Amino acid sequence: MLKGDDMARDEAANSVLQTAKGGAAIAASKWIGEYFFWADRIPSSSDLVAGVRPGNAAPIAVGDIAVVTTEKQMKLRIVSSVTTRQIGLMDFGRDDGDIQFVRERVMRVAR
């Protein structure tokens, strides 16, 4: 639900608010507002991937947004773990889990 995806935002807000009642509805409204504020600060995935250049290695930390540079269709993932040899990335698609990659094949695109 990045900036500009008004349909997804409306659907998410309506779904959350339909299930929350009383004080939970107030907390849910606040959370939705904070989430949208955060999401507005993230560039589109195509802008992030366009900035990826081999050899442009930046330090990687848990929570960063990263890509696997050897994939034909680079997919944004969240860094879940970092060791001296491997980087763990959360895959929210088909695999829906943590996947380990050789450190040299992972590049940070946003912090």
VMD Tcl script that draws the C-alpha trace (Angstrom):
set ca {
  {0.00 0.00 0.00}
  {2.45 2.58 -1.18}
  {1.70 6.20 -1.93}
  {-0.83 6.61 -4.72}
  {-2.61 3.28 -4.20}
  {-5.80 4.84 -2.86}
  {-7.97 1.78 -3.53}
  {-5.72 -0.46 -1.43}
  {-5.55 2.14 1.33}
  {-9.32 2.54 1.47}
  {-9.85 -1.21 1.53}
  {-7.29 -1.71 4.32}
  {-8.69 1.13 6.43}
  {-12.27 -0.10 6.01}
  {-11.31 -3.69 6.88}
  {-9.45 -2.69 10.04}
  {-12.13 -0.28 11.20}
  {-14.97 -2.75 10.59}
  {-13.41 -5.27 12.95}
  {-12.31 -2.86 15.70}
  {-14.73 -1.54 18.31}
  {-14.47 1.13 21.03}
  {-10.95 1.90 22.22}
  {-9.54 -0.59 19.72}
  {-11.09 1.44 16.89}
  {-9.29 4.57 18.12}
  {-5.99 2.68 18.32}
  {-6.62 1.17 14.89}
  {-7.29 4.60 13.36}
  {-4.05 5.91 14.85}
  {-2.12 2.88 13.57}
  {-3.55 3.28 10.06}
  {-2.54 6.95 9.99}
  {1.00 6.13 11.15}
  {1.30 3.32 8.62}
  {0.20 5.56 5.74}
  {2.65 8.26 6.88}
  {5.44 5.66 6.84}
  {4.35 4.21 3.48}
  {4.33 7.69 1.90}
  {8.03 7.97 2.64}
  {8.94 4.85 0.65}
  {9.65 5.40 -3.05}
  {8.00 3.08 -5.52}
  {9.66 -0.30 -5.93}
  {10.66 0.53 -9.50}
  {12.51 3.65 -8.27}
  {14.34 1.59 -5.64}
  {15.36 -1.19 -8.03}
  {16.44 1.34 -10.70}
  {19.11 2.58 -8.28}
  {20.74 -0.86 -7.92}
  {24.20 -0.95 -9.44}
  {26.62 -3.90 -9.13}
  {29.57 -3.00 -6.96}
  {27.52 -0.31 -5.18}
  {27.66 -2.23 -1.88}
  {26.42 -0.47 1.22}
  {26.40 -1.96 4.73}
  {23.32 -4.10 5.32}
  {21.39 -4.27 8.58}
  {18.26 -6.06 9.78}
  {15.21 -4.07 8.67}
  {16.78 -2.71 5.47}
  {15.06 -3.16 2.11}
  {17.25 -5.24 -0.21}
  {17.29 -7.15 -3.49}
  {19.07 -10.24 -4.75}
  {21.20 -8.93 -7.60}
  {21.27 -12.22 -9.53}
  {17.49 -12.36 -10.01}
  {16.16 -11.33 -13.43}
  {13.12 -9.67 -11.83}
  {14.50 -8.03 -8.71}
  {12.05 -8.28 -5.84}
  {12.10 -6.02 -2.78}
  {12.54 -7.93 0.47}
  {13.17 -7.03 4.11}
  {16.50 -8.06 5.66}
  {15.73 -10.42 8.56}
  {19.24 -11.54 9.54}
  {22.86 -10.75 8.77}
  {25.92 -12.97 9.27}
  {29.43 -12.78 7.88}
  {28.48 -15.16 5.04}
  {24.72 -14.90 4.52}
  {21.85 -12.44 4.49}
  {18.38 -13.61 5.48}
  {15.55 -11.99 3.52}
  {11.82 -12.19 4.24}
  {9.87 -13.27 1.20}
  {6.23 -12.24 1.46}
  {5.21 -13.85 -1.81}
  {4.90 -17.46 -2.80}
  {7.53 -18.68 -0.33}
  {6.27 -16.54 2.57}
  {9.27 -17.04 4.78}
  {12.91 -16.39 5.49}
  {15.34 -17.24 2.69}
  {19.13 -17.19 3.12}
  {21.33 -15.76 0.35}
  {25.08 -15.50 -0.08}
  {26.08 -12.05 1.16}
  {27.68 -11.03 -2.16}
  {24.36 -11.45 -4.00}
  {22.35 -9.12 -1.78}
  {22.31 -5.34 -2.11}
  {20.63 -2.80 0.13}
  {18.37 -0.37 -1.70}
  {16.85 1.52 1.25}
  {17.23 1.82 4.98}
}
mol new
graphics top color blue
foreach p $ca { graphics top sphere $p radius 0.5 }
foreach p [lrange $ca 0 end-1] q [lrange $ca 1 end] { graphics top cylinder $p $q radius 0.2 }
display resetview
